[in-house]
Amino acid sequence: MKPKKNPNAEIGRNSSLYFMLGLTSVLFVTWQSLEVKVYEKESTASEIVQVMDELKEDVPITEMIRTTPPPPPPSAPDVIEIVEDVEEVEETVIESTESSQDTYIEDAIVKVDDVNVEEVEEEIVVPFAIIEYVPVFPGCEIYQTQEERKECFNQKVQEHIKENFTYPPTALEMHITGRVYVQFVIDSQGRVSGIEKRGPDRLLEDEAARIISSLPKVKPGQQRGKAVSVKYSIPINFIMKQ
């Protein structure tokens, strides 16, 4: 028995072949689309200039203010009358007050009261090292020689510094240390004056000046039997112990 249809006319016979060809074509087109390089076109900017034929502006209408001309100057009189002086004015003669060589000046006696002239004695300042009689610190009167009194004075000043010494709190926090050189004068009355100090910081200088200013009154030094001022200097060390 013969088949009714022609085997060459069967539609699904080559379907797998067509599927493979179509898939290959799609993959090829996709690959080519991925490989295609697209370059950006340079954009050109064009400037558009608008030119107006006429420029119309609204010009405000201004009003011209007319001022009246000034009046003409008065005309001169035709006849000028001359008035004669009726009253006579006496001239005042001012005499010169300057004296000439011919003027005689009488001798005048000027009495001057007696003027008391006081001699101002210049204060003499003698260094402590060469003073004839050194200042006597309270408690040093027991010594007779000047060398012993000098040594006693130095010792008493050092003891006074140690007893009244206070490290400035701010300098302690900032770890400020150093040596302050102090120079002062013991005047003819035995008091401390003229304190001068020089150190690494103002805090230390102020503390050194405070200690020296609290020194007690001493017996003033003498030079040739007369009380004089004595200059004394001493260093004060500010050291922080670790």
KOLDRENDREN-479782 format. One line per 3 residues: number of its first residue (from 1); their letters; for each residue x, y, z of N, C-alpha, C. Coordinates in steps of 0.001 Angstrom, whole numbers, plus 500000, padded with zeros to 6 digits. Example, Ala and Ser with C-alpha at 12.3 -4.5 7.8 and 13.67 -1.06 7.14 Angstrom:
residues 2
1) AS) 513190/494310/507800/512300/495500/507800/513200/496700/507800 ~ 512850/497750/507080/513670/498940/507140/512900/500030/507870
END
This chain:
residues 242
1) MKP) 500860/498818/500000/500000/500000/500000/500893/501227/500000 ~ 500738/502195/499117/501570/503369/498943/501122/504478/499894 ~ 502112/505242/500441/501706/506368/501304/501034/507447/500490
4) KKN) 500143/508145/501159/499378/509165/500475/500205/510423/500231 ~ 501155/510744/501097/501937/511990/500963/503314/511685/500421 ~ 503872/512707/499737/505237/512595/499212/506230/512813/500355
7) PNA) 507179/511876/500548/508157/512065/501656/509026/513285/501472 ~ 509214/513757/500243/510017/514977/500036/509257/516224/500440 ~ 507942/516105/500523/507127/517285/500876/506841/517350/502366
10) EIG) 507485/516577/503160/507249/516610/504613/507913/517873/505216 ~ 507160/518620/505964/507617/519938/506488/508612/519776/507616 ~ 508414/518923/508542/509273/518811/509726/510496/517986/509515
13) RNS) 510741/517595/508236/511885/516744/508005/513202/517475/508228 ~ 513370/518725/507817/514620/519512/507969/514497/520627/509035 ~ 513631/520427/509977/513413/521472/510998/514657/521675/511881
16) SLY) 515332/520596/512213/516534/520741/513061/517632/521494/512339 ~ 517700/521284/511009/518718/521997/510245/518417/523497/510197 ~ 517114/523795/510012/516739/525201/509976/516960/525881/511344
19) FML) 516708/525103/512397/516912/525666/513753/518388/525995/513992 ~ 519275/525114/513557/520702/525358/513746/521171/526537/512910 ~ 520647/526656/511676/521025/527805/510852/520522/529120/511447
22) GLT) 519315/529100/511934/518770/530328/512550/519521/530725/513809 ~ 519823/529716/514638/520568/530013/515879/521945/530550/515568 ~ 522586/529958/514521/523923/530435/514146/523865/531864/513633
25) SVL) 522807/532162/512858/522669/533526/512327/522458/534539/513451 ~ 521622/534174/514411/521356/535093/515540/522613/535327/516355 ~ 523362/534248/516600/524601/534412/517367/525606/535258/516599
28) FVT) 525684/535104/515291/526622/535896/514491/526261/537387/514522 ~ 524963/537626/514371/524514/539035/514395/524768/539660/515772 ~ 524532/538898/516828/524770/539405/518193/526246/539690/518409
31) WQS) 527094/538797/517922/528546/538996/518079/529024/540219/517316 ~ 528492/540380/516086/528876/541541/515294/528391/542848/515925 ~ 527209/542786/516524/526707/544011/517175/527547/544397/518387
34) LEV) 528099/543389/519089/528954/543684/520236/530315/544204/519807 ~ 530774/543795/518649/532086/544208/518192/532073/545564/517495 ~ 530907/546038/517167/530834/547312/516451/531203/548449/517392
37) KVY) 532082/549328/516983/532508/550490/517768/531793/551728/517259 ~ 531257/552434/518217/530521/553651/517887/531301/554853/518383 ~ 531593/555792/517562/532336/557009/517916/531367/558179/518019
40) EKE) 531594/558955/519083/530744/560121/519274/531121/561205/518287 ~ 530153/561791/517734/530372/562881/516804/530588/564187/517562 ~ 531569/564910/517108/531842/566200/517747/530702/567157/517451
43) STA) 530192/567656/518567/529064/568583/518425/529608/569978/518178 ~ 529129/570590/517217/529544/571954/516871/528501/572920/517359 ~ 528959/573919/518069/528047/574924/518606/528047/576105/517676
46) SEI) 526897/576566/517364/526753/577718/516475/526214/578894/517268 ~ 526797/580008/517075/526363/581220/517735/525416/581973/516820 ~ 524314/582308/517387/523297/583033/516624/523293/584467/517102
49) VQV) 523560/585358/516214/523593/586770/516534/522377/587417/515913 ~ 521598/588024/516761/520420/588730/516275/520743/590200/516131 ~ 520557/590707/514962/520825/592107/514684/519505/592802/514463
52) MDE) 519279/593825/515188/518035/594586/515044/518288/595759/514120 ~ 517357/595974/513272/517516/597071/512318/517459/598427/512996 ~ 516546/598600/513873/516363/599895/514533/516289/599678/516029
55) LKE) 516883/600578/516744/516843/600559/518186/515944/601677/518659 ~ 514813/601263/519153/513828/602250/519580/513864/602370/521096 ~ 514061/603560/521573/514065/603826/523007/513081/604936/523295
58) DVP) 512468/604806/524427/511550/605860/524858/512348/606965/525509 ~ 512428/608074/524867/513166/609221/525391/512207/610063/526216 ~ 512524/610245/527527/511596/611047/528340/511596/612489/527876
61) ITE) 510432/613049/527982/510271/614453/527605/510672/615318/528777 ~ 511675/616126/528572/512144/617017/529627/511614/618416/529391 ~ 511382/619073/530464/510849/620441/530408/511983/621412/530671
64) MIR) 512188/622334/529842/513235/623340/529984/512755/624445/530925 ~ 513531/624621/531992/513176/625652/532974/513917/626919/532615 ~ 513194/627920/532411/513775/629205/532047/513794/630110/533274
67) TTP) 514983/630577/533614/515126/631480/534756/515104/632921/534271 ~ 514578/633753/535138/514495/635179/534784/515877/635802/534902 ~ 516250/636641/533996/517569/637286/534073/517654/638214/535273
70) PPP) 518876/638373/535855/519014/639260/537023/518725/640693/536627 ~ 518266/641472/537608/517951/642882/537304/519232/643642/536973 ~ 519150/644618/536149/520350/645401/535802/520848/646195/536988
73) PPS) 522177/646439/537053/522721/647226/538176/522179/648650/538150 ~ 522087/649246/539351/521560/650622/539397/522511/651575/538682 ~ 521925/652495/538025/522720/653470/537282/523337/654501/538206
76) APD) 524500/655000/537859/525191/655995/538683/524434/657335/538637 ~ 524450/658033/539757/523768/659341/539747/524486/660309/538814 ~ 523701/661170/538293/524273/662145/537363/525180/663142/538069
79) VIE) 524802/663573/539300/525559/664596/540022/526093/663994/541297 ~ 527385/664145/541549/528009/663652/542776/528211/664835/543696 ~ 527578/664744/544885/527679/665834/545845/528844/665560/546790
82) IVE) 529666/666550/547050/530798/666461/547970/530398/667151/549254 ~ 530403/666410/550370/530011/666940/551664/531275/667301/552423 ~ 531367/668516/552871/532524/668973/553623/532402/668532/555077
85) DVE) 533595/668287/555736/533607/667910/557154/533162/669095/557985 ~ 532225/668803/558863/531719/669866/559719/532495/669926/561021 ~ 532743/668713/561626/533428/668669/562908/534894/668339/562692
88) EVE) 535719/668988/563495/537150/668729/563434/537514/667631/564435 ~ 538270/666655/563996/538668/665535/564848/540106/665747/565269 ~ 540299/665742/566595/541646/665926/567113/542403/664615/567031
91) ETV) 543611/664688/566539/544448/663500/566432/545096/663184/567768 ~ 545116/661898/568118/545722/661448/569369/547155/661032/569096 ~ 548085/661632/569794/549502/661343/569620/549902/660272/570620
94) IES) 550394/659154/570134/550836/658034/570988/552345/658122/571111 ~ 552762/658326/572339/554189/658446/572582/554828/657071/572675 ~ 556044/656955/572215/556771/655694/572262/557225/655390/573679
97) TES) 557116/654135/574064/557541/653709/575400/558985/653232/575428 ~ 559630/653165/574285/561023/652721/574248/561929/653827/574763 ~ 562926/653393/575504/563860/654354/576088/565044/654539/575154
100) SQD) 565514/655714/575111/566674/656030/574287/567909/656178/575159 ~ 569007/656474/574520/570251/656628/575293/570224/657876/576168 ~ 569404/658833/575782/569347/660071/576560/568509/659927/577813
103) TYI) 567714/658880/577889/566839/658699/579067/567682/658257/580247 ~ 567451/658886/581391/568215/658591/582611/567352/657744/583523 ~ 567896/656616/583939/567186/655717/584841/567827/655825/586207
106) EDA) 566995/656149/587174/567501/656296/588533/567840/654936/589112 ~ 568847/654912/589931/569253/653677/590592/568174/653228/591567 ~ 567828/651961/591463/566814/651405/592359/567479/650395/593273
109) IVK) 567103/650443/594492/567662/649540/595490/566680/648393/595689 ~ 567121/647195/595367/566280/646015/595506/566776/645221/596706 ~ 565868/644992/597626/566228/644259/598829/565855/642795/598630
112) VDD) 566786/641935/598831/566574/640494/598693/566722/639873/600063 ~ 565698/639140/600449/565761/638455/601741/566811/637362/601715 ~ 567265/637042/602874/568261/635988/602976/567671/634662/602511
115) VNV) 568359/633961/601593/567911/632679/601041/568755/631576/601643 ~ 568068/630605/602209/568779/629470/602791/569087/628451/601702 ~ 570331/628233/601438/570767/627276/600429/571241/626020/601140
118) EEV) 570513/624916/600854/570872/623645/601470/571675/622821/600475 ~ 572697/622242/600950/573518/621390/600103/572888/620004/599989 ~ 572689/619577/598767/572117/618259/598517/573260/617265/598404
121) EEE) 573270/616362/599329/574332/615377/599347/573997/614242/598386 ~ 574942/613911/597567/574753/612819/596621/574890/611492/597355 ~ 573892/610601/597081/573895/609310/597763/574992/608434/597163
124) IVV) 575794/607910/598027/576911/607072/597608/576517/605613/597788 ~ 576713/604835/596740/576425/603403/596781/577750/602662/596683 ~ 578036/601860/597704/579303/601138/597787/579021/599644/597645
127) PFA) 579770/598918/596826/579578/597469/596726/579844/596774/598055 ~ 579130/595678/598266/579245/594940/599523/580652/594396/599726 ~ 581343/594074/598639/582653/593437/598764/583714/594393/599286
130) IIE) 583559/595717/599064/584614/596654/599450/584153/597644/600516 ~ 582963/597433/601105/582478/598352/602120/583370/598265/603357 ~ 583570/599415/603989/584448/599441/605169/583814/598742/606350
133) YVP) 582549/599089/606621/581796/598437/607698/580506/597892/607078 ~ 580410/596579/607011/579290/595933/606320/577999/596130/607107 ~ 576846/596055/606422/575571/596089/607153/575479/594904/608106
136) VFP) 574863/595141/609228/574775/594112/610272/573364/593547/610269 ~ 573260/592278/609909/571969/591591/609909/571578/591284/611349 ~ 570273/591334/611670/569869/590992/613047/570363/589606/613447
139) GCE) 571109/589555/614536/571693/588307/615016/573172/588209/614753 ~ 573725/589133/613941/575158/589108/613636/575945/590107/614483 ~ 575296/590714/615465/576013/591701/616295/577054/591049/617198
142) IYQ) 576947/589738/617376/577858/589063/618301/579270/588958/617736 ~ 579407/589121/616437/580729/589010/615813/581403/590373/615798 ~ 582731/590358/615973/583490/591602/616099/584177/591980/614788
145) TQE) 584749/591023/614085/585492/591350/612867/584526/591503/611676 ~ 584981/592256/610679/584163/592500/609504/584012/591233/608645 ~ 585023/590404/608614/584928/589175/607849/583859/588258/608417
148) ERK) 583812/588170/609731/582793/587340/610374/581391/587903/610136 ~ 581273/589213/610160/579962/589828/609928/579522/589674/608468 ~ 580480/589721/607546/580147/589469/606144/579637/588046/605958
151) ECF) 580349/587095/606559/579939/585703/606450/578577/585484/607097 ~ 578358/586122/608230/577065/586007/608919/575948/586627/608078 ~ 576227/587758/607426/575214/588423/606587/574809/587515/605422
154) NQK) 575806/586931/604757/575516/586028/603645/574692/584823/604086 ~ 575041/584278/605235/574339/583107/605740/572892/583446/606100 ~ 572684/584600/606731/571337/585004/607128/570442/585254/605906
157) VQE) 571022/585842/604852/570237/586082/603638/569834/584761/603003 ~ 570752/583796/602947/570421/582495/602383/569354/581773/603210 ~ 569456/581872/604518/568440/581253/605379/567071/581910/605159
160) HIK) 567063/583215/604994/565806/583922/604752/565178/583471/603434 ~ 566002/583263/602406/565476/582813/601112/564884/581416/601232 ~ 565554/580516/601935/565050/579153/602095/563750/579123/602899
163) ENF) 563641/579945/603902/562446/579950/604748/561238/580556/604036 ~ 561457/581534/603180/560347/582235/602522/560152/581808/601063 ~ 560885/580785/600630/560830/580359/599243/559519/579623/598962
166) TYP) 558850/579987/597872/557635/579299/597412/557703/579201/595886 ~ 557653/577989/595394/557709/577807/593937/556387/578274/593338 ~ 556413/579159/592348/555154/579627/591740/554367/578457/591157
169) PTA) 553077/578312/591499/552302/577166/590989/552247/577111/589463 ~ 552097/578267/588819/552030/578269/587354/553349/577811/586746 ~ 554462/578287/587323/555769/577851/586824/555985/576369/587097
172) LEM) 555405/575869/588188/555534/574451/588512/554768/573604/587510 ~ 553580/574058/587104/552800/573312/586126/553454/573336/584745 ~ 554091/574459/584418/554721/574602/583102/556163/574095/583093
175) HIT) 556626/573572/584244/557986/573028/584368/559037/574083/583996 ~ 558866/575276/584551/559818/576367/584301/560864/576350/585416 ~ 562115/576217/585058/563214/576202/586016/564281/577179/585547
178) GRV) 565252/577416/586446/566361/578284/586066/566891/579072/587241 ~ 567831/579950/586953/568489/580756/587976/568138/582224/587755 ~ 567772/582882/588843/567432/584304/588811/568520/585074/589553
181) YVQ) 569130/586028/588879/570136/586877/589497/569448/588132/590050 ~ 569600/588338/591346/568943/589458/592025/570013/590408/592556 ~ 569768/591688/592323/570660/592732/592839/569813/593799/593508
184) FVI) 570187/594180/594725/569404/595175/595454/570338/596066/596261 ~ 569764/597117/596818/570530/598102/597575/569977/598175/598991 ~ 570886/598142/599975/570521/598418/601373/570861/599876/601619
187) DSQ) 569824/600739/601716/570059/602181/601778/570644/602591/603125 ~ 570845/603886/603262/571481/604408/604492/570592/604263/605713 ~ 569314/603893/605510/568421/603639/606640/568329/602152/606977
190) GRV) 569027/601309/606206/569008/599875/606472/567851/599147/605820 ~ 567161/599787/604874/566020/599158/604201/566414/598711/602797 ~ 565690/597701/602287/565948/597161/600958/565257/598038/599914
193) SGI) 565958/598389/598859/565397/599205/597780/566131/598879/596482 ~ 565573/599359/595378/566222/599206/594070/566466/597776/593665 ~ 565429/596922/593773/565595/595505/593430/565618/595354/591912
196) EKR) 566630/594699/591411/566742/594373/589989/566922/592873/589861 ~ 566182/592279/588903/566253/590826/588739/566346/590487/587263 ~ 566957/589324/587000/567130/588831/585632/567128/587313/585668
199) GPD) 566145/586711/584971/566012/585265/584980/565349/584752/583717 ~ 565094/583428/583659/564523/582837/582443/563051/583121/582239 ~ 562323/583478/583305/560887/583710/583176/560457/584755/584200
202) RLL) 559386/585475/583859/558912/586547/584745/558343/585989/586045 ~ 557757/584804/585984/557210/584206/587204/558297/583985/588243 ~ 559439/583478/587798/560546/583257/588729/561131/584588/589208
205) EDE) 561195/585568/588322/561726/586880/588713/560856/587541/589780 ~ 559540/587459/589608/558635/588072/590594/558753/587397/591951 ~ 558900/586079/591965/559036/585370/593234/560351/585731/593930
208) AAR) 561430/585860/593153/562715/586255/593742/562643/587669/594304 ~ 561976/588577/593603/561836/589947/594106/560983/589980/595366 ~ 559968/589133/595438/559128/589090/596638/559924/588629/597858
211) IIS) 560766/587624/597657/561565/587116/598788/562529/588184/599284 ~ 563212/588861/598360/564202/589858/598771/563532/591069/599426 ~ 562363/591453/598919/561683/592622/599501/561213/592379/600931
214) SLP) 561114/591109/601326/560687/590805/602694/561844/590697/603680 ~ 563044/591060/603258/564184/591049/604188/563952/592050/605319 ~ 564373/591729/606524/564169/592653/607648/565114/593859/607562
217) KVK) 564787/594875/608304/565639/596057/608364/566930/595719/609095 ~ 568069/596184/608549/569375/595878/609122/570068/597177/609512 ~ 571157/597032/610201/571986/598191/610520/572757/598582/609269
220) PGQ) 572635/599820/608802/573259/600198/607528/574777/600114/607590 ~ 575347/599947/606412/576804/599931/606323/577381/601336/606445 ~ 578636/601417/606763/579310/602703/606976/580591/602762/606158
223) QRG) 580831/603949/605646/582054/604218/604903/582619/605546/605416 ~ 583827/605496/606006/584475/606673/606591/583608/607328/607662 ~ 583025/606456/608508/582244/606946/609636/580880/607492/609267
226) KAV) 580386/607234/608056/579095/607770/607606/578262/606643/607000 ~ 576961/606642/607340/576068/605609/606802/575880/605805/605299 ~ 576069/604746/604545/575956/604798/603078/575112/603625/602607
229) SVK) 574729/603695/601338/573986/602597/600722/574961/601538/600229 ~ 574551/600299/600342/575407/599172/599975/574673/598322/598940 ~ 575377/597986/597867/574798/597161/596805/575160/595704/597050
232) YSI) 574147/594846/596960/574342/593428/597253/573659/592622/596142 ~ 574257/591507/595752/573695/590647/594707/573819/589192/595127 ~ 572812/588383/594698/572790/586974/595048/571962/586234/593998
235) PIN) 572377/585021/593577/571564/584212/592653/570605/583300/593428 ~ 569419/583084/592874/568414/582169/593452/568091/581127/592405 ~ 568296/579859/592756/568062/578760/591837/566649/578184/592046
238) FIM) 565915/578015/590951/564588/577379/590965/564748/576019/590290 ~ 564764/574947/591109/565005/573589/590607/563841/572696/591026 ~ 563345/571904/590091/562281/570944/590376/562896/569573/590578
241) KQ) 562603/568943/591713/563121/567624/592007/562226/566568/591358 ~ 562873/565605/590693/562128/564542/590016/561606/563531/591043
END
